[in-house]
Amino acid sequence: MAQIQGKYHDTNNEPILFATILLINQSDSSMVTGIQGSDVGTFSITNFKPGKYLIKASAVGYKTVVSAPFEITSSNEHIHIDPLIAEEDVMHLDEISVVGKKPIYEQQIDRLVINVENSITSTGTTALDVLEKSPGVNVNRQSGTLSLGGKDGVLVMINGKESHMPVSAAIEMLNGMSSENVKKIELITTPPSKYAAEGDAGIINIVLKKDDDFGTNGTYTLGAGIGVDGKLNGSINMNHHVKKVNIYGMYSSSYDNSHQVISMDRLTNQNGSFYETKSQSLREPVTTFNNARIGFDYTVTSKTVIGVLASGYTSDWEMDAMNHISYLKDNQVTSLVDQKISESNKWKNYTGNINVQHSFREDEILEFNADYLHYDDSNPSQYYIQYMDPVSQPTSAEEIKVTKVTPINAIVGKLDYTRNFGTSIKLESGLKYTNSKFVNDVSVANKVNDTWIFDENLTNKYDLAENISAAYSSLNFKFDEKTSLNAGLRYEYTNTVLNTVTETGLIDRHYGELFPTLFISHDLNKNNTLQFSYSRRITRPTYNELAPFIFFQTPDTYIAGNVNLQPSISTVYKADYKYKSVLLSYTYTNEANAIRRFQPTQDTVKDILYLTSQNLDMVTTSSLMLSFPLRLTKWWNMQNNLNGIIQNVHTKYEGQNLDISSKNFRVDMINNFIIMEGFTGELTGAYQSPSLSGINKSNSRGSVSIGLQKKSKNEKTPSA
């Protein structure tokens, strides 16, 4: 089957979205076929026979453009026509407002899309900064955790592919990635069955930019900032697209020197006396990040496309910290401690992907993906601890060294089949296999008389092997123009085995689970839409949560792993009501064996507090979100997102039944201003009230960002 590809832009090289594209017979000007252009101003026509043709493109607000004549000589020919450049239609522009960009927030049937490239205040920041400002997203940089809608079970995907890395590593990666490389962020709270069932909160999909324009083109960005110290970032994107070949690449680098102050206060009651530990940590972390990707797509025929992608990053995080700790009994200081910490965390990653897509016909597609992923984490730390009496006189000292080396390897194979039966039925089915291997080599040593003595209780080498086999099928059925249904079923079988050099079968689990999904959408009329969804999901313990390790936050507060963690199962119900651009959404989640990180466990004999990931018996979360735009004046538009959450935790803590209930809210606002011709501004703000993380409570926090943009004379500012 032959194929014609092209692009439709205005005179400023801005894409014209969703245009009408017609294929015209050159001989008699009759129409052969017609399609709608894409959301990036490109089009592809395949339903025609060899012959001599013209392309006619039109869109509201622009003059119709007709291409030069061309000829298709065979049924297997693939051509790119010259770009179609349209002038503005002044008569139409007097009557309408032309908006050349998508809105920053875009609600779709199963996800909320944040169009990052259309946000001024996102320019010059990192992908993590953008994610932090996204509605319902909570990023805890200190603990390396991520939550969505008040829930921690988040699966991070890059360009629709699972990252297969711990969330803490994903946060490091996004913190080093320039926002200039991000096209959009998709928040998928109830994913359909074609996606992995991992994560009760859903999926955060980071979609990176990929320029499909024909010819050779590219962009570069440079940024600098200052907090207490300096920040630098830069990136370059290149694309070469001719005939059947599209070669693309990206490189970005960033440097971030920051200061942090972390305070912690712990109070316990023992035999009528109050024991208190107050600590303040002064930290100076420095992060250097490099990220690169290169790939190419080759159109073998109009039916078959092969793609190859290689990517990788390095992240070098170095920190020096000083902890000042006071121990009190009944408000009287009993001893003091100064703890000096030197820690580094170096991540290396490289990933390879091969993709083959074949169209048997217009409505039947088979796609195969094979991925290899490697992550290597080296996380050494060293502690010098000075003990003092209540008047700061030294009494003793010790020195501790911790090494942690963690290589992770994963192989993923995925086969997806899509078939349309007419215009009302669509079938999707697929198979997936993931094989992961992980090694955690941990050692803890104390310095005695200038000799390092290893602690045998805390030193060991762990290796974990996990494979997940999955099969899914879903059916999209359109009853009529107003009502549609998507029902799916996914089955996943998991094998998890954790061994040490001294003990085999520390974990040996084999289990299968079914994960049904259901989506129903009904348009009451052109302005009012109702949606309902149901899904069952799983959250498996991550490598870092399972494998034992020790980090000394203070001499008597340890962050550690937990080999006893069990997977959690959650049921998610969601209802949406949409009126024009206003969205009201309610989500209820019931999570059994909920996994929460950094939960406290007290060793009263050794007087040590362990912070580990633990299973909580039951966590229920109710979330109500209201999203709406406001046009206050011709030059001032607002987008508002309000989210209220009620969370209930029921579990056992230190042998006692514990019931905790929390109500919190989050507000996100984006203000866009047209200041004058060619000059625009953006003001964003976010506020999160105190919230729960397991049995812990976090304080409130907020942020404000201001951005200004001046366009050159040959660019135009979209009207409000």
DOVO-118855 format. One line per field, with one value per residue (C-alpha): residue in three letters; x, y, z. Coordinates in Angstrom, 2 decimals, padded with zeros to 5 digits. Layout:
BEGIN
aa ALA,...
c1 X,...
c2 Y,...
c3 Z,...
// end
This chain:
BEGIN
aa MET,ALA,GLN,ILE,GLN,GLY,LYS,TYR,HIS,ASP,THR,ASN,ASN,GLU,PRO,ILE,LEU,PHE,ALA,THR,ILE,LEU,LEU,ILE,ASN,GLN,SER,ASP,SER,SER,MET,VAL,THR,GLY,ILE,GLN,GLY,SER,ASP,VAL,GLY,THR,PHE,SER,ILE,THR,ASN,PHE,LYS,PRO,GLY,LYS,TYR,LEU,ILE,LYS,ALA,SER,ALA,VAL,GLY,TYR,LYS,THR,VAL,VAL,SER,ALA,PRO,PHE,GLU,ILE,THR,SER,SER,ASN,GLU,HIS,ILE,HIS,ILE,ASP,PRO,LEU,ILE,ALA,GLU,GLU,ASP,VAL,MET,HIS,LEU,ASP,GLU,ILE,SER,VAL,VAL,GLY,LYS,LYS,PRO,ILE,TYR,GLU,GLN,GLN,ILE,ASP,ARG,LEU,VAL,ILE,ASN,VAL,GLU,ASN,SER,ILE,THR,SER,THR,GLY,THR,THR,ALA,LEU,ASP,VAL,LEU,GLU,LYS,SER,PRO,GLY,VAL,ASN,VAL,ASN,ARG,GLN,SER,GLY,THR,LEU,SER,LEU,GLY,GLY,LYS,ASP,GLY,VAL,LEU,VAL,MET,ILE,ASN,GLY,LYS,GLU,SER,HIS,MET,PRO,VAL,SER,ALA,ALA,ILE,GLU,MET,LEU,ASN,GLY,MET,SER,SER,GLU,ASN,VAL,LYS,LYS,ILE,GLU,LEU,ILE,THR,THR,PRO,PRO,SER,LYS,TYR,ALA,ALA,GLU,GLY,ASP,ALA,GLY,ILE,ILE,ASN,ILE,VAL,LEU,LYS,LYS,ASP,ASP,ASP,PHE,GLY,THR,ASN,GLY,THR,TYR,THR,LEU,GLY,ALA,GLY,ILE,GLY,VAL,ASP,GLY,LYS,LEU,ASN,GLY,SER,ILE,ASN,MET,ASN,HIS,HIS,VAL,LYS,LYS,VAL,ASN,ILE,TYR,GLY,MET,TYR,SER,SER,SER,TYR,ASP,ASN,SER,HIS,GLN,VAL,ILE,SER,MET,ASP,ARG,LEU,THR,ASN,GLN,ASN,GLY,SER,PHE,TYR,GLU,THR,LYS,SER,GLN,SER,LEU,ARG,GLU,PRO,VAL,THR,THR,PHE,ASN,ASN,ALA,ARG,ILE,GLY,PHE,ASP,TYR,THR,VAL,THR,SER,LYS,THR,VAL,ILE,GLY,VAL,LEU,ALA,SER,GLY,TYR,THR,SER,ASP,TRP,GLU,MET,ASP,ALA,MET,ASN,HIS,ILE,SER,TYR,LEU,LYS,ASP,ASN,GLN,VAL,THR,SER,LEU,VAL,ASP,GLN,LYS,ILE,SER,GLU,SER,ASN,LYS,TRP,LYS,ASN,TYR,THR,GLY,ASN,ILE,ASN,VAL,GLN,HIS,SER,PHE,ARG,GLU,ASP,GLU,ILE,LEU,GLU,PHE,ASN,ALA,ASP,TYR,LEU,HIS,TYR,ASP,ASP,SER,ASN,PRO,SER,GLN,TYR,TYR,ILE,GLN,TYR,MET,ASP,PRO,VAL,SER,GLN,PRO,THR,SER,ALA,GLU,GLU,ILE,LYS,VAL,THR,LYS,VAL,THR,PRO,ILE,ASN,ALA,ILE,VAL,GLY,LYS,LEU,ASP,TYR,THR,ARG,ASN,PHE,GLY,THR,SER,ILE,LYS,LEU,GLU,SER,GLY,LEU,LYS,TYR,THR,ASN,SER,LYS,PHE,VAL,ASN,ASP,VAL,SER,VAL,ALA,ASN,LYS,VAL,ASN,ASP,THR,TRP,ILE,PHE,ASP,GLU,ASN,LEU,THR,ASN,LYS,TYR,ASP,LEU,ALA,GLU,ASN,ILE,SER,ALA,ALA,TYR,SER,SER,LEU,ASN,PHE,LYS,PHE,ASP,GLU,LYS,THR,SER,LEU,ASN,ALA,GLY,LEU,ARG,TYR,GLU,TYR,THR,ASN,THR,VAL,LEU,ASN,THR,VAL,THR,GLU,THR,GLY,LEU,ILE,ASP,ARG,HIS,TYR,GLY,GLU,LEU,PHE,PRO,THR,LEU,PHE,ILE,SER,HIS,ASP,LEU,ASN,LYS,ASN,ASN,THR,LEU,GLN,PHE,SER,TYR,SER,ARG,ARG,ILE,THR,ARG,PRO,THR,TYR,ASN,GLU,LEU,ALA,PRO,PHE,ILE,PHE,PHE,GLN,THR,PRO,ASP,THR,TYR,ILE,ALA,GLY,ASN,VAL,ASN,LEU,GLN,PRO,SER,ILE,SER,THR,VAL,TYR,LYS,ALA,ASP,TYR,LYS,TYR,LYS,SER,VAL,LEU,LEU,SER,TYR,THR,TYR,THR,ASN,GLU,ALA,ASN,ALA,ILE,ARG,ARG,PHE,GLN,PRO,THR,GLN,ASP,THR,VAL,LYS,ASP,ILE,LEU,TYR,LEU,THR,SER,GLN,ASN,LEU,ASP,MET,VAL,THR,THR,SER,SER,LEU,MET,LEU,SER,PHE,PRO,LEU,ARG,LEU,THR,LYS,TRP,TRP,ASN,MET,GLN,ASN,ASN,LEU,ASN,GLY,ILE,ILE,GLN,ASN,VAL,HIS,THR,LYS,TYR,GLU,GLY,GLN,ASN,LEU,ASP,ILE,SER,SER,LYS,ASN,PHE,ARG,VAL,ASP,MET,ILE,ASN,ASN,PHE,ILE,ILE,MET,GLU,GLY,PHE,THR,GLY,GLU,LEU,THR,GLY,ALA,TYR,GLN,SER,PRO,SER,LEU,SER,GLY,ILE,ASN,LYS,SER,ASN,SER,ARG,GLY,SER,VAL,SER,ILE,GLY,LEU,GLN,LYS,LYS,SER,LYS,ASN,GLU,LYS,THR,PRO,SER,ALA
c1 000.00,001.39,001.79,001.87,003.18,003.45,003.01,000.73,002.14,001.49,003.91,005.58,006.25,003.68,001.72,-001.95,-003.83,-006.52,-006.74,-008.86,-006.58,-007.98,-006.36,-007.47,-007.24,-005.08,-007.05,-010.59,-010.16,-012.37,-011.75,-010.18,-010.09,-009.98,-008.48,-008.00,-004.48,-002.74,-002.33,001.22,000.35,001.33,-000.69,-000.39,-002.61,-002.64,-006.10,-005.58,-004.27,-001.29,-001.97,-001.42,-002.63,-002.79,-003.15,-005.62,-005.36,-007.72,-008.44,-010.55,-008.67,-006.31,-006.40,-006.72,-003.41,-002.95,000.26,002.26,001.19,002.90,002.64,002.47,003.76,003.42,001.31,004.39,005.72,006.35,006.78,007.07,005.60,006.93,005.47,002.14,002.40,-000.87,-001.45,-003.92,-007.39,-007.93,-011.72,-012.07,-009.70,-012.01,-014.72,-012.86,-010.04,-007.22,-005.59,-002.39,-001.64,-003.31,-004.46,-001.99,-004.51,-006.43,-008.94,-009.31,-011.44,-008.86,-006.22,-005.32,-002.75,-000.41,000.97,004.34,005.59,002.79,003.77,006.05,007.05,008.20,010.92,014.42,013.35,013.58,011.03,010.68,009.87,007.07,005.79,005.74,003.34,000.98,-002.48,-002.62,001.09,003.15,006.96,008.99,012.61,013.97,012.49,012.52,008.78,006.02,002.25,-000.75,-004.14,-002.90,-001.68,001.94,001.60,002.77,004.17,006.50,006.57,008.69,007.00,004.49,007.16,007.74,011.02,011.58,013.45,012.70,010.66,013.62,015.76,013.01,012.92,016.70,016.36,013.54,015.42,018.27,016.13,015.50,011.83,012.66,012.81,009.30,006.29,003.57,002.82,-000.10,-001.69,-003.55,-005.40,-007.32,-005.21,-006.84,-005.83,-003.20,-000.94,000.77,-001.43,001.35,000.52,-002.76,-002.34,-002.00,000.56,002.57,003.66,006.41,006.19,009.44,009.63,010.25,010.30,008.72,009.11,010.76,014.28,016.98,016.09,016.87,016.59,018.87,018.30,020.56,019.45,020.89,019.46,020.48,019.15,021.74,024.18,024.10,022.15,022.91,021.17,021.27,019.91,020.01,017.50,018.23,016.08,016.76,013.70,013.94,011.97,011.73,014.23,013.79,016.89,016.55,018.65,018.78,021.40,020.87,023.03,022.37,024.19,022.39,024.09,021.60,021.30,018.80,017.82,015.97,014.62,013.23,011.72,010.94,009.14,008.45,006.93,008.79,007.71,006.27,009.30,009.40,012.42,012.98,015.41,015.85,017.98,018.82,020.63,022.42,022.96,024.78,023.98,025.43,023.88,025.35,023.18,023.76,021.04,021.20,019.02,019.36,017.06,015.83,012.62,012.72,009.60,010.19,006.87,003.72,002.65,005.82,007.94,011.05,012.40,015.58,016.23,019.22,019.22,021.12,021.94,024.45,023.54,026.22,024.83,027.35,026.44,028.21,025.99,026.31,023.71,023.33,021.39,020.14,018.83,016.47,014.74,011.81,012.98,016.53,019.47,021.24,023.72,024.66,025.92,027.51,027.36,029.28,028.08,029.69,027.52,027.45,024.88,025.99,023.49,024.34,021.71,021.57,018.54,017.95,014.65,013.66,010.16,008.43,004.94,003.05,-000.35,-002.15,-004.72,-005.86,-007.74,-005.46,-002.03,000.53,003.35,006.37,008.72,011.90,013.78,017.00,017.57,020.59,020.89,023.94,023.80,026.81,025.81,028.71,028.50,030.77,029.90,032.04,030.09,031.21,029.42,029.32,027.96,025.22,027.77,029.34,032.43,033.54,033.11,033.71,033.69,033.19,033.54,031.29,031.63,028.78,029.07,026.11,026.46,023.25,023.20,019.74,019.10,015.78,014.66,011.15,009.25,005.82,003.40,000.26,-002.52,-005.25,-008.21,-011.16,-014.44,-016.26,-016.53,-018.06,-015.88,-012.16,-010.28,-006.91,-004.93,-001.38,001.32,004.19,007.13,009.52,012.62,014.50,017.65,018.97,022.02,022.43,025.95,025.91,028.67,028.90,032.24,033.40,036.85,038.72,042.37,042.70,041.34,037.96,036.03,032.96,029.69,028.60,024.99,024.71,027.00,025.70,025.13,021.57,020.31,016.70,015.22,011.71,009.76,006.23,004.19,001.09,-001.74,-004.55,-007.55,-009.91,-012.94,-013.97,-017.61,-019.44,-023.18,-024.06,-022.75,-023.24,-022.32,-019.14,-017.72,-014.24,-014.02,-010.74,-009.13,-005.44,-003.73,-000.28,001.77,004.73,007.78,009.97,013.02,015.47,018.68,021.78,025.26,024.38,020.68,018.56,014.84,014.70,011.74,010.15,006.77,004.76,001.29,-001.15,-003.83,-006.64,-007.07,-010.40,-011.04,-014.23,-014.81,-018.21,-018.71,-022.02,-022.62,-025.81,-025.57,-022.80,-021.78,-022.33,-020.51,-020.61,-017.84,-017.36,-014.39,-013.42,-010.06,-008.17,-004.44,-001.33,001.67,004.72,007.58,010.44,014.02,015.21,012.29,012.93,016.72,018.20,020.38,021.25,021.47,022.30,020.10,021.26,023.24,019.93,017.72,018.25,016.65,016.50,014.99,012.33,012.39,008.95,007.04,004.03,002.38,-000.74,-004.00,-006.27,-009.69,-010.30,-013.66,-013.82,-016.69,-016.35,-018.75,-017.63,-019.45,-017.68,-014.19,-015.22,-014.38,-015.64,-014.01,-014.45,-012.14,-012.43,-009.61,-009.58,-006.03,-005.24,-001.67,-000.85,002.92,004.18,007.82,009.67,007.29,008.77,009.55,011.13,013.73,013.31,016.22,018.81,016.88,017.00,014.29,014.06,012.38,011.32,008.71,005.83,002.47,-000.53,-003.63,-006.06,-005.93,-008.99,-008.71,-011.52,-010.51,-012.68,-011.16,-012.63,-010.88,-012.13,-010.85,-011.78,-011.53,-011.38,-010.62,-009.54,-005.93,-006.19,-007.07,-006.91,-006.85,-007.80,-007.48,-008.85,-008.34,-009.74,-008.69,-009.97,-007.71,-008.28,-005.56,-006.34,-003.40,-001.54,001.37,003.55,000.80,-001.98,-004.83,-004.33,-006.97,-005.97,-008.09,-006.83,-008.42,-006.23,-006.49,-004.36,-004.84,-003.12,-003.63,-002.16,-002.65,-001.87,-001.57,-001.32,000.63,001.02,001.57,004.21,004.61,002.98,003.27,002.42,001.94,001.48,000.86,000.33,-000.50,-000.69,-002.12,-000.70,-001.23,-000.64,002.01,001.12,001.17,003.39,002.12,003.84,003.64,002.01,004.00,003.53,005.24,004.93,006.46,006.53,007.45,007.64,007.91,008.78,008.24,010.27,008.64,008.06,006.08,002.51,000.87,-002.35,-005.37,-007.17
c2 000.00,003.45,006.26,010.07,012.08,015.80,018.69,021.73,024.86,028.60,031.29,031.35,027.59,026.90,023.66,024.00,021.46,019.02,020.43,018.97,017.16,016.06,013.90,015.21,013.62,015.85,015.01,015.94,017.52,014.84,013.91,010.48,010.47,012.84,012.71,014.94,016.21,015.39,017.50,018.41,019.56,016.38,013.98,010.53,009.19,005.52,004.71,005.27,003.70,004.75,007.87,011.64,013.71,017.01,017.65,020.31,021.48,023.82,025.02,027.73,031.03,030.08,030.24,026.90,025.54,023.21,021.24,020.91,017.93,014.61,011.04,007.69,005.02,001.85,000.45,000.26,003.80,006.06,009.82,013.04,016.09,019.60,021.34,023.11,026.69,028.55,032.29,033.68,034.43,038.03,037.92,034.93,036.36,039.35,036.99,034.37,034.01,031.77,029.77,028.14,026.09,023.36,024.25,023.43,020.99,018.62,016.09,012.88,009.78,007.99,010.61,014.23,015.62,018.48,020.07,021.13,022.77,025.36,026.52,029.55,028.88,025.37,026.79,026.43,024.04,020.26,017.57,016.97,020.64,020.38,017.13,018.74,021.41,018.87,018.52,015.84,014.95,014.95,014.68,014.11,014.76,013.95,010.45,009.78,009.05,009.98,009.98,010.70,011.61,010.88,007.36,006.15,003.29,005.15,003.52,005.84,005.45,007.19,007.52,004.84,002.35,001.26,002.58,-000.60,001.42,002.26,005.44,007.05,006.46,007.81,010.98,011.38,010.91,013.46,015.90,015.90,016.08,019.49,020.46,021.49,017.79,017.10,017.42,016.45,014.57,012.15,011.34,008.05,007.32,004.24,002.69,000.31,-003.36,-002.88,-001.29,-003.15,-003.52,-002.15,000.73,001.59,005.32,004.75,005.79,008.95,008.91,011.36,011.97,013.35,015.51,013.84,016.08,014.39,017.37,016.59,017.74,018.51,020.62,021.03,023.14,024.00,025.55,027.04,027.93,029.26,029.98,030.79,029.76,029.74,028.53,028.22,025.97,025.33,023.31,022.87,020.59,019.97,018.14,017.12,015.45,014.33,013.06,012.22,009.75,006.51,007.38,009.48,009.87,011.76,012.44,014.42,015.34,017.30,018.15,019.88,021.01,021.75,022.99,023.36,023.74,021.89,022.11,019.08,019.03,016.03,015.77,012.41,012.13,008.92,008.18,005.54,004.77,008.23,010.11,011.91,011.20,013.55,013.53,016.76,016.80,019.34,018.33,020.94,019.45,020.64,018.21,018.72,016.88,016.53,014.82,013.81,012.29,011.15,009.27,008.47,006.51,005.99,004.85,003.16,002.73,-000.59,-000.33,001.67,-001.22,-001.94,000.38,-000.60,001.56,001.35,003.48,003.69,005.89,006.35,008.69,009.28,010.91,011.94,013.09,014.15,015.39,016.66,017.09,017.99,016.72,018.35,016.10,016.81,014.14,015.29,013.70,015.63,018.74,018.50,017.90,014.62,014.40,015.92,014.44,015.93,013.63,014.44,012.61,012.23,010.38,009.88,008.23,007.49,006.06,004.78,003.60,002.41,001.10,-000.39,-000.86,-002.51,-001.83,-003.38,-002.30,-003.96,-002.98,-005.89,-003.33,000.13,-001.31,-004.17,-003.58,-005.86,-004.31,-005.96,-004.35,-005.76,-003.86,-004.34,-002.15,-001.85,000.28,000.52,002.30,002.93,004.48,004.69,006.78,007.57,008.86,010.52,010.71,012.83,012.17,014.95,015.61,018.21,021.06,020.02,018.35,015.35,011.93,009.46,009.13,006.50,006.24,004.10,003.26,001.87,000.62,-000.30,-001.47,-002.30,-003.43,-004.05,-005.77,-006.31,-007.85,-007.08,-008.52,-007.21,-008.09,-006.00,-006.62,-004.13,-004.76,-002.56,-004.17,-001.41,001.92,000.71,-002.20,-002.24,-005.26,-004.97,-008.00,-008.65,-010.62,-009.38,-010.96,-009.18,-010.78,-008.74,-009.49,-007.40,-007.58,-005.59,-005.81,-004.07,-003.77,-001.85,-001.39,000.34,001.87,000.39,001.43,002.60,-000.75,-001.24,-004.10,-005.33,-005.76,-009.30,-008.59,-005.76,-007.00,-009.34,-009.78,-010.23,-011.18,-011.03,-012.60,-011.67,-012.44,-011.39,-012.99,-011.12,-011.46,-008.99,-008.38,-005.44,-004.53,-001.00,-000.85,002.24,001.76,005.01,008.54,009.21,006.01,003.92,001.12,-000.32,-003.63,-005.44,-008.28,-008.71,-011.70,-011.44,-014.28,-013.32,-015.30,-013.59,-015.22,-013.45,-015.18,-014.19,-015.72,-017.36,-018.17,-019.29,-018.75,-015.71,-014.81,-017.43,-016.29,-017.52,-016.10,-015.12,-012.41,-011.23,-007.50,-006.45,-002.92,-001.20,002.25,003.69,007.11,008.77,012.19,013.65,016.34,018.26,020.02,017.36,014.03,011.31,008.70,005.76,003.43,000.44,-001.30,-003.75,-003.18,-004.47,-002.81,-005.07,-004.28,-002.63,-003.92,-001.23,-001.81,-005.56,-005.79,-005.04,-001.96,000.58,004.36,006.15,009.23,009.73,007.35,005.92,006.37,003.91,003.76,000.08,-002.45,-005.04,-008.58,-009.31,-006.93,-008.41,-007.14,-005.03,-005.28,-002.30,-001.68,001.69,003.28,006.59,008.80,011.94,014.65,017.07,020.26,021.94,022.59,021.99,018.58,017.15,013.82,011.47,008.50,005.87,003.38,000.43,-000.90,-004.09,-004.61,-001.07,-000.46,002.76,003.82,005.18,003.85,003.90,000.81,001.26,-001.18,-000.42,-002.69,-000.94,002.36,002.51,003.81,001.94,003.62,000.89,000.15,-001.69,-003.22,-001.44,-003.64,-001.35,002.15,003.80,007.03,009.29,012.04,014.81,017.00,020.08,021.47,024.57,027.48,031.13,033.94,037.02,039.52,039.44,039.40,037.19,033.48,031.10,027.33,026.08,022.60,021.88,018.48,017.32,014.00,011.94,009.06,006.39,004.03,000.90,-001.25,-002.68,-000.70,-002.15,-004.66,-002.07,-001.42,001.96,003.99,007.29,009.62,012.63,015.34,017.40,019.51,020.79,023.89,024.47,027.65,028.81,032.41,033.39,037.06,038.86,041.94,043.54,042.50,039.75,039.88,037.22,036.20,033.27,033.01,029.58,028.69,025.47,024.70,021.31,021.13,018.67,015.08,011.44,008.99,005.79,006.64,009.68,013.19,015.73,019.49,021.85,023.26,025.58,027.11,030.13,030.53,033.58,033.56,036.17,035.52,037.95,036.73,038.02,040.20,037.32,035.39,036.05,035.94,033.85,035.86,035.00
c3 000.00,-000.97,001.54,001.34,004.30,004.85,007.25,007.34,009.04,009.06,007.86,011.30,011.06,013.76,013.20,012.22,014.29,013.14,009.60,006.80,004.33,000.94,-001.74,-005.17,-008.61,-010.83,-013.97,-012.92,-009.42,-007.84,-004.24,-003.66,000.14,003.08,006.58,009.60,010.29,013.56,016.71,015.59,012.07,010.20,008.05,006.48,003.66,002.69,001.29,-002.49,-005.71,-007.90,-009.99,-010.34,-007.38,-005.49,-001.76,-000.59,003.06,004.89,008.44,010.05,010.08,007.24,003.45,001.63,000.29,-002.69,-003.20,-006.41,-008.57,-007.87,-009.09,-007.25,-009.63,-007.53,-004.72,-002.47,-002.96,000.04,-000.52,001.49,-000.18,000.43,003.50,002.96,004.27,004.89,005.27,007.77,006.40,007.54,006.91,009.21,011.79,012.22,013.37,015.44,017.91,016.72,019.48,018.23,021.32,023.29,026.83,029.59,031.14,028.87,030.30,028.28,028.93,031.11,031.92,032.67,030.22,031.19,028.00,029.41,026.21,026.51,030.01,030.26,033.89,032.95,030.71,032.15,034.92,035.27,034.46,038.22,038.82,036.25,037.77,041.23,039.95,038.35,039.96,042.66,042.40,045.59,045.29,048.46,047.44,050.89,051.09,047.33,047.18,044.77,045.25,043.05,044.48,048.01,047.11,046.88,044.37,041.26,038.11,036.17,032.38,029.74,026.32,027.28,028.40,032.00,033.43,035.54,038.16,041.80,042.23,044.04,040.93,038.67,040.79,040.37,036.61,036.29,038.52,036.02,032.87,031.33,031.00,027.43,026.56,027.90,025.61,028.06,031.28,031.45,034.82,034.31,037.57,036.31,033.52,031.02,030.90,028.16,030.78,033.64,036.73,038.95,041.30,043.06,042.35,038.62,036.02,035.44,031.79,030.79,027.03,025.61,022.52,019.18,016.13,013.09,010.78,007.46,006.68,009.23,012.26,015.92,019.04,021.91,025.33,027.98,031.49,034.71,038.13,041.64,045.02,047.76,045.08,041.31,038.95,035.28,032.57,028.84,026.16,022.44,020.23,016.63,013.97,010.40,008.50,004.81,002.74,004.74,007.48,010.61,012.81,016.09,019.16,022.38,024.98,028.18,031.16,034.46,037.59,040.84,044.01,046.86,050.62,052.80,056.45,057.82,061.37,063.25,066.74,068.39,071.76,073.72,077.13,079.16,082.72,083.21,081.87,078.52,076.33,073.41,070.50,068.55,065.42,062.77,059.61,057.49,054.02,050.90,048.07,044.58,041.62,038.13,035.54,031.91,029.74,026.10,023.63,019.95,017.68,014.18,012.49,009.09,006.99,005.23,003.39,003.99,006.20,008.19,010.34,012.33,015.15,017.24,020.32,022.66,025.74,028.97,031.79,034.56,037.86,040.35,043.72,046.37,049.83,052.93,055.97,059.62,062.09,065.48,067.88,071.41,073.82,076.57,079.54,080.97,079.08,080.48,078.08,078.91,076.01,072.65,069.39,066.26,063.26,060.10,056.97,053.57,051.06,047.32,045.09,041.53,039.03,035.56,033.11,029.55,027.70,024.26,022.42,019.15,017.84,014.84,013.77,010.93,009.57,007.95,006.85,007.96,010.94,011.98,013.59,015.23,017.28,018.91,021.45,022.98,025.69,027.62,030.67,032.95,036.08,038.31,041.66,043.88,047.21,049.71,052.88,055.81,059.28,061.95,065.23,068.19,071.52,074.14,077.60,078.29,078.27,074.91,076.35,074.17,075.78,072.91,069.10,066.43,062.67,060.41,056.72,054.59,051.02,048.82,045.22,043.33,039.68,038.14,034.80,033.04,029.75,028.49,025.53,024.52,021.71,021.07,018.55,017.60,015.30,014.46,013.47,011.67,013.45,016.70,017.95,018.69,020.06,021.83,023.05,024.04,025.83,027.96,029.77,032.14,033.65,036.25,038.23,041.07,043.32,046.54,048.01,051.39,053.98,057.27,059.03,062.22,062.56,065.52,066.12,062.49,061.22,059.59,061.25,059.34,061.23,060.26,061.26,058.74,055.94,053.26,049.53,048.30,044.87,043.75,040.62,039.54,036.40,035.51,032.72,031.57,029.06,028.44,026.24,026.05,023.97,023.08,022.09,020.87,021.39,019.63,019.22,022.94,024.79,024.74,026.88,027.38,029.27,029.82,031.73,032.53,034.13,035.70,037.21,039.40,040.58,043.18,044.80,047.15,048.28,050.21,050.19,053.51,053.07,050.12,049.74,052.01,049.79,047.53,046.18,043.19,042.62,039.90,039.95,037.68,037.07,035.49,034.19,033.09,031.55,030.62,029.01,028.15,026.60,028.03,025.36,023.60,026.84,029.52,029.87,032.53,032.98,035.32,035.73,037.85,038.12,040.32,040.76,042.54,044.19,044.49,046.87,045.02,045.08,047.47,049.83,050.06,050.17,053.59,053.86,056.54,056.39,059.64,059.81,063.40,065.66,066.90,063.79,060.93,057.49,056.52,054.10,054.97,053.52,055.00,052.72,050.92,047.71,048.16,046.21,045.64,044.13,042.48,041.61,039.73,038.54,036.40,035.36,032.66,031.71,028.78,030.25,033.87,035.37,038.66,039.55,042.52,043.23,045.96,046.62,049.00,049.48,051.43,052.75,051.67,051.35,052.90,053.15,056.19,058.83,062.38,064.48,067.92,069.31,073.02,074.05,071.85,071.86,068.05,065.72,062.41,059.43,056.99,054.36,056.00,055.13,056.65,057.02,055.20,053.71,052.12,050.15,048.91,046.52,045.03,042.30,040.64,037.57,035.77,033.66,034.17,031.65,033.85,031.07,027.44,028.62,031.74,031.78,034.75,035.13,038.61,040.09,043.58,045.20,048.55,050.09,053.03,054.01,056.67,057.93,059.93,061.06,064.02,065.43,068.19,069.04,069.25,066.80,065.21,063.35,061.77,059.68,057.77,055.64,053.35,050.22,047.37,045.21,041.84,039.80,036.50,035.39,031.79,030.83,027.49,028.60,025.18,021.59,021.61,025.41,027.63,031.26,033.50,037.26,038.86,042.47,044.45,048.07,049.80,053.33,055.94,054.76,055.70,054.51,056.31,060.00,059.39,058.88,056.62,056.98,054.52,051.62,048.68,045.66,043.36,039.89,037.62,033.93,031.16,027.43,024.64,021.09,018.18,015.51,013.10,015.72,016.80,020.21,020.25,021.28,024.47
// end
